[in-house]
Amino acid sequence: MEMISNLLDYFYRYRSALLRTENGVGATNQYHRQILEAMKKKNPRLAERLVRMHLARAKEFVLKEIEAGRILP
């Protein structure tokens, strides 16, 4: 249970940093809408591709923020 709690702490910390950036909310919402549309159309391959793209973008952002010292790892 502690591991899940730690993961949630990291998730919320990085998410809040992402949402504070210019276009952070808009870009995130766009990805989420596209993922939902793919799911509605029952297209799991597209949904998976979009989720992977979304996570890659978030990972890139988090690594840059850590490198710049704006958030802690």
N, CA, C and O atoms as a GROMACS GRO file, in nm:
protein
  292
    1MET      N    1   0.081  -0.120   0.000
    1MET     CA    2   0.000   0.000   0.000
    1MET      C    3   0.087   0.128   0.000
    1MET      O    4   0.052   0.229  -0.061
    2GLU      N    5   0.199   0.119   0.069
    2GLU     CA    6   0.289   0.236   0.075
    2GLU      C    7   0.344   0.270  -0.063
    2GLU      O    8   0.360   0.387  -0.096
    3MET      N    9   0.372   0.168  -0.143
    3MET     CA   10   0.424   0.192  -0.277
    3MET      C   11   0.324   0.269  -0.361
    3MET      O   12   0.361   0.362  -0.433
    4ILE      N   13   0.198   0.232  -0.353
    4ILE     CA   14   0.093   0.302  -0.427
    4ILE      C   15   0.082   0.446  -0.378
    4ILE      O   16   0.068   0.538  -0.458
    5SER      N   17   0.089   0.465  -0.251
    5SER     CA   18   0.083   0.599  -0.194
    5SER      C   19   0.199   0.685  -0.245
    5SER      O   20   0.180   0.802  -0.279
    6ASN      N   21   0.319   0.628  -0.250
    6ASN     CA   22   0.435   0.700  -0.301
    6ASN      C   23   0.418   0.737  -0.448
    6ASN      O   24   0.450   0.848  -0.489
    7LEU      N   25   0.366   0.643  -0.526
    7LEU     CA   26   0.343   0.671  -0.668
    7LEU      C   27   0.241   0.783  -0.686
    7LEU      O   28   0.259   0.870  -0.772
    8LEU      N   29   0.137   0.782  -0.606
    8LEU     CA   30   0.037   0.889  -0.615
    8LEU      C   31   0.097   1.024  -0.577
    8LEU      O   32   0.065   1.125  -0.639
    9ASP      N   33   0.184   1.025  -0.476
    9ASP     CA   34   0.251   1.150  -0.437
    9ASP      C   35   0.332   1.206  -0.553
    9ASP      O   36   0.324   1.325  -0.583
   10TYR      N   37   0.411   1.120  -0.619
   10TYR     CA   38   0.489   1.163  -0.735
   10TYR      C   39   0.398   1.212  -0.847
   10TYR      O   40   0.423   1.316  -0.908
   11PHE      N   41   0.293   1.136  -0.873
   11PHE     CA   42   0.202   1.172  -0.981
   11PHE      C   43   0.144   1.311  -0.958
   11PHE      O   44   0.146   1.394  -1.049
   12TYR      N   45   0.094   1.338  -0.839
   12TYR     CA   46   0.032   1.468  -0.813
   12TYR      C   47   0.134   1.581  -0.815
   12TYR      O   48   0.103   1.692  -0.859
   13ARG      N   49   0.255   1.556  -0.768
   13ARG     CA   50   0.358   1.660  -0.769
   13ARG      C   51   0.394   1.698  -0.913
   13ARG      O   52   0.400   1.816  -0.946
   14TYR      N   53   0.417   1.599  -0.997
   14TYR     CA   54   0.455   1.626  -1.135
   14TYR      C   55   0.338   1.681  -1.215
   14TYR      O   56   0.356   1.768  -1.300
   15ARG      N   57   0.220   1.631  -1.188
   15ARG     CA   58   0.101   1.679  -1.259
   15ARG      C   59   0.079   1.826  -1.230
   15ARG      O   60   0.050   1.904  -1.320
   16SER      N   61   0.091   1.865  -1.104
   16SER     CA   62   0.069   2.005  -1.069
   16SER      C   63   0.174   2.094  -1.135
   16SER      O   64   0.142   2.206  -1.176
   17ALA      N   65   0.298   2.046  -1.146
   17ALA     CA   66   0.402   2.125  -1.214
   17ALA      C   67   0.368   2.138  -1.362
   17ALA      O   68   0.384   2.246  -1.419
   18LEU      N   69   0.323   2.032  -1.424
   18LEU     CA   70   0.287   2.037  -1.566
   18LEU      C   71   0.171   2.133  -1.591
   18LEU      O   72   0.173   2.209  -1.688
   19LEU      N   73   0.073   2.130  -1.505
   19LEU     CA   74  -0.045   2.214  -1.525
   19LEU      C   75  -0.018   2.362  -1.502
   19LEU      O   76  -0.096   2.446  -1.545
   20ARG      N   77   0.092   2.395  -1.435
   20ARG     CA   78   0.128   2.535  -1.414
   20ARG      C   79   0.198   2.597  -1.534
   20ARG      O   80   0.215   2.719  -1.540
   21THR      N   81   0.238   2.516  -1.630
   21THR     CA   82   0.311   2.568  -1.746
   21THR      C   83   0.215   2.624  -1.850
   21THR      O   84   0.096   2.591  -1.852
   22GLU      N   85   0.270   2.709  -1.935
   22GLU     CA   86   0.192   2.763  -2.045
   22GLU      C   87   0.150   2.648  -2.136
   22GLU      O   88   0.232   2.564  -2.174
   23ASN      N   89   0.025   2.644  -2.171
   23ASN     CA   90  -0.033   2.539  -2.255
   23ASN      C   91  -0.038   2.402  -2.189
   23ASN      O   92  -0.079   2.305  -2.252
   24GLY      N   93   0.002   2.391  -2.064
   24GLY     CA   94   0.001   2.261  -1.995
   24GLY      C   95  -0.138   2.202  -1.986
   24GLY      O   96  -0.159   2.085  -2.018
   25VAL      N   97  -0.233   2.282  -1.942
   25VAL     CA   98  -0.371   2.234  -1.928
   25VAL      C   99  -0.431   2.204  -2.064
   25VAL      O  100  -0.493   2.100  -2.083
   26GLY      N  101  -0.412   2.294  -2.158
   26GLY     CA  102  -0.470   2.276  -2.291
   26GLY      C  103  -0.417   2.152  -2.361
   26GLY      O  104  -0.494   2.075  -2.419
   27ALA      N  105  -0.286   2.133  -2.356
   27ALA     CA  106  -0.226   2.017  -2.421
   27ALA      C  107  -0.270   1.888  -2.354
   27ALA      O  108  -0.300   1.789  -2.421
   28THR      N  109  -0.274   1.888  -2.222
   28THR     CA  110  -0.318   1.770  -2.149
   28THR      C  111  -0.462   1.737  -2.181
   28THR      O  112  -0.496   1.621  -2.206
   29ASN      N  113  -0.548   1.836  -2.181
   29ASN     CA  114  -0.689   1.812  -2.213
   29ASN      C  115  -0.706   1.761  -2.356
   29ASN      O  116  -0.791   1.676  -2.382
   30GLN      N  117  -0.625   1.812  -2.447
   30GLN     CA  118  -0.633   1.767  -2.586
   30GLN      C  119  -0.598   1.618  -2.595
   30GLN      O  120  -0.670   1.542  -2.660
   31TYR      N  121  -0.490   1.578  -2.530
   31TYR     CA  122  -0.454   1.436  -2.530
   31TYR      C  123  -0.566   1.351  -2.471
   31TYR      O  124  -0.601   1.247  -2.526
   32HIS      N  125  -0.620   1.396  -2.359
   32HIS     CA  126  -0.726   1.318  -2.294
   32HIS      C  127  -0.849   1.306  -2.383
   32HIS      O  128  -0.910   1.199  -2.389
   33ARG      N  129  -0.885   1.412  -2.450
   33ARG     CA  130  -1.001   1.406  -2.541
   33ARG      C  131  -0.976   1.308  -2.655
   33ARG      O  132  -1.063   1.229  -2.690
   34GLN      N  133  -0.855   1.313  -2.711
   34GLN     CA  134  -0.822   1.222  -2.820
   34GLN      C  135  -0.824   1.076  -2.773
   34GLN      O  136  -0.871   0.988  -2.845
   35ILE      N  137  -0.774   1.052  -2.654
   35ILE     CA  138  -0.776   0.916  -2.598
   35ILE      C  139  -0.919   0.869  -2.578
   35ILE      O  140  -0.954   0.756  -2.613
   36LEU      N  141  -1.003   0.956  -2.523
   36LEU     CA  142  -1.144   0.919  -2.503
   36LEU      C  143  -1.214   0.891  -2.635
   36LEU      O  144  -1.294   0.797  -2.644
   37GLU      N  145  -1.186   0.970  -2.736
   37GLU     CA  146  -1.248   0.948  -2.868
   37GLU      C  147  -1.205   0.813  -2.925
   37GLU      O  148  -1.287   0.740  -2.981
   38ALA      N  149  -1.079   0.780  -2.911
   38ALA     CA  150  -1.030   0.651  -2.960
   38ALA      C  151  -1.099   0.537  -2.886
   38ALA      O  152  -1.133   0.434  -2.945
   39MET      N  153  -1.121   0.556  -2.757
   39MET     CA  154  -1.190   0.453  -2.678
   39MET      C  155  -1.337   0.442  -2.720
   39MET      O  156  -1.390   0.331  -2.731
   40LYS      N  157  -1.401   0.556  -2.742
   40LYS     CA  158  -1.541   0.554  -2.786
   40LYS      C  159  -1.556   0.483  -2.920
   40LYS      O  160  -1.655   0.414  -2.945
   41LYS      N  161  -1.456   0.500  -3.006
   41LYS     CA  162  -1.459   0.438  -3.138
   41LYS      C  163  -1.408   0.293  -3.133
   41LYS      O  164  -1.394   0.227  -3.236
   42LYS      N  165  -1.380   0.246  -3.011
   42LYS     CA  166  -1.332   0.110  -2.989
   42LYS      C  167  -1.206   0.080  -3.072
   42LYS      O  168  -1.195  -0.024  -3.138
   43ASN      N  169  -1.113   0.175  -3.064
   43ASN     CA  170  -0.987   0.163  -3.137
   43ASN      C  171  -0.873   0.154  -3.034
   43ASN      O  172  -0.808   0.254  -3.003
   44PRO      N  173  -0.849   0.033  -2.981
   44PRO     CA  174  -0.749   0.021  -2.874
   44PRO      C  175  -0.607   0.054  -2.918
   44PRO      O  176  -0.528   0.104  -2.839
   45ARG      N  177  -0.574   0.027  -3.043
   45ARG     CA  178  -0.437   0.058  -3.090
   45ARG      C  179  -0.413   0.209  -3.090
   45ARG      O  180  -0.307   0.255  -3.047
   46LEU      N  181  -0.510   0.284  -3.137
   46LEU     CA  182  -0.496   0.430  -3.136
   46LEU      C  183  -0.494   0.482  -2.993
   46LEU      O  184  -0.413   0.569  -2.960
   47ALA      N  185  -0.581   0.430  -2.909
   47ALA     CA  186  -0.584   0.474  -2.769
   47ALA      C  187  -0.450   0.448  -2.703
   47ALA      O  188  -0.398   0.533  -2.631
   48GLU      N  189  -0.394   0.330  -2.726
   48GLU     CA  190  -0.264   0.298  -2.667
   48GLU      C  191  -0.156   0.392  -2.719
   48GLU      O  192  -0.073   0.440  -2.642
   49ARG      N  193  -0.155   0.416  -2.848
   49ARG     CA  194  -0.055   0.506  -2.907
   49ARG      C  195  -0.065   0.646  -2.847
   49ARG      O  196   0.036   0.708  -2.815
   50LEU      N  197  -0.189   0.695  -2.832
   50LEU     CA  198  -0.209   0.828  -2.775
   50LEU      C  199  -0.166   0.834  -2.628
   50LEU      O  200  -0.107   0.933  -2.585
   51VAL      N  201  -0.194   0.729  -2.552
   51VAL     CA  202  -0.153   0.725  -2.412
   51VAL      C  203   0.000   0.725  -2.404
   51VAL      O  204   0.058   0.797  -2.322
   52ARG      N  205   0.063   0.646  -2.488
   52ARG     CA  206   0.210   0.642  -2.488
   52ARG      C  207   0.270   0.778  -2.525
   52ARG      O  208   0.368   0.821  -2.464
   53MET      N  209   0.211   0.845  -2.623
   53MET     CA  210   0.258   0.979  -2.661
   53MET      C  211   0.241   1.077  -2.546
   53MET      O  212   0.329   1.157  -2.517
   54HIS      N  213   0.127   1.069  -2.480
   54HIS     CA  214   0.097   1.158  -2.368
   54HIS      C  215   0.197   1.135  -2.254
   54HIS      O  216   0.248   1.231  -2.196
   55LEU      N  217   0.223   1.010  -2.223
   55LEU     CA  218   0.317   0.979  -2.116
   55LEU      C  219   0.460   1.018  -2.152
   55LEU      O  220   0.535   1.064  -2.066
   56ALA      N  221   0.497   1.000  -2.277
   56ALA     CA  222   0.632   1.040  -2.322
   56ALA      C  223   0.649   1.191  -2.309
   56ALA      O  224   0.754   1.238  -2.265
   57ARG      N  225   0.547   1.266  -2.346
   57ARG     CA  226   0.553   1.412  -2.334
   57ARG      C  227   0.567   1.452  -2.188
   57ARG      O  228   0.646   1.539  -2.153
   58ALA      N  229   0.489   1.388  -2.102
   58ALA     CA  230   0.495   1.419  -1.959
   58ALA      C  231   0.631   1.382  -1.902
   58ALA      O  232   0.687   1.457  -1.821
   59LYS      N  233   0.685   1.268  -1.942
   59LYS     CA  234   0.817   1.227  -1.894
   59LYS      C  235   0.924   1.328  -1.935
   59LYS      O  236   1.008   1.366  -1.854
   60GLU      N  237   0.920   1.370  -2.061
   60GLU     CA  238   1.015   1.469  -2.110
   60GLU      C  239   1.007   1.598  -2.028
   60GLU      O  240   1.109   1.655  -1.990
   61PHE      N  241   0.886   1.642  -2.003
   61PHE     CA  242   0.866   1.764  -1.924
   61PHE      C  243   0.924   1.748  -1.784
   61PHE      O  244   0.996   1.835  -1.737
   62VAL      N  245   0.891   1.637  -1.717
   62VAL     CA  246   0.936   1.615  -1.580
   62VAL      C  247   1.088   1.611  -1.574
   62VAL      O  248   1.148   1.671  -1.484
   63LEU      N  249   1.151   1.542  -1.666
   63LEU     CA  250   1.297   1.536  -1.667
   63LEU      C  251   1.360   1.674  -1.685
   63LEU      O  252   1.460   1.706  -1.621
   64LYS      N  253   1.302   1.756  -1.772
   64LYS     CA  254   1.352   1.892  -1.791
   64LYS      C  255   1.335   1.976  -1.664
   64LYS      O  256   1.423   2.054  -1.628
   65GLU      N  257   1.221   1.960  -1.598
   65GLU     CA  258   1.196   2.035  -1.475
   65GLU      C  259   1.290   1.993  -1.364
   65GLU      O  260   1.337   2.077  -1.287
   66ILE      N  261   1.318   1.864  -1.354
   66ILE     CA  262   1.414   1.816  -1.253
   66ILE      C  263   1.552   1.870  -1.284
   66ILE      O  264   1.620   1.918  -1.194
   67GLU      N  265   1.594   1.863  -1.410
   67GLU     CA  266   1.725   1.914  -1.452
   67GLU      C  267   1.738   2.062  -1.422
   67GLU      O  268   1.846   2.108  -1.383
   68ALA      N  269   1.631   2.137  -1.440
   68ALA     CA  270   1.634   2.282  -1.416
   68ALA      C  271   1.622   2.315  -1.268
   68ALA      O  272   1.638   2.431  -1.229
   69GLY      N  273   1.595   2.215  -1.185
   69GLY     CA  274   1.585   2.237  -1.040
   69GLY      C  275   1.452   2.294  -0.996
   69GLY      O  276   1.440   2.342  -0.883
   70ARG      N  277   1.351   2.290  -1.083
   70ARG     CA  278   1.220   2.345  -1.046
   70ARG      C  279   1.134   2.246  -0.970
   70ARG      O  280   1.042   2.286  -0.898
   71ILE      N  281   1.162   2.118  -0.986
   71ILE     CA  282   1.095   2.016  -0.903
   71ILE      C  283   1.198   1.914  -0.861
   71ILE      O  284   1.299   1.895  -0.927
   72LEU      N  285   1.171   1.848  -0.749
   72LEU     CA  286   1.262   1.750  -0.696
   72LEU      C  287   1.224   1.611  -0.746
   72LEU      O  288   1.106   1.582  -0.764
   73PRO      N  289   1.323   1.526  -0.768
   73PRO     CA  290   1.293   1.390  -0.814
   73PRO      C  291   1.227   1.307  -0.706
   73PRO      O  292   1.195   1.190  -0.728
   0.00000   0.00000   0.00000
